[in-house]
Amino acid sequence: HPAVLKDLIAQYEALTLLGAEESTPGAQQRLADISYTLCVATGTRDVDMALIAARHRLSGARPEDDSLLQEPAPAGTGSAA
């Protein structure tokens, strides 16, 4: 759901801006939990890719469009529209 993705991105950005990676164990755990949830929600295994995928989904792209996560097909292999 877009509202959930927006909230997760906002929380992740706030925690990273506040330096949660080097903060209290509680803040570190919260950042780890949000990172994990972003990955699960976007079907990725890396938080950077999860953020890209989440932002891509929020920008109005089709939810099943994972073109940012795949290598482009070699030239001449696509189907004609």
Protein Blocks (a to p, Z undefined) as FASTA:
>chain_A
ZZlmmmmmmmmmmmmmnommmmcfklmmmmmmmmmmmmmmnopabfklmmmmmmmmmnop
afklcklmpccddehiaccZZ
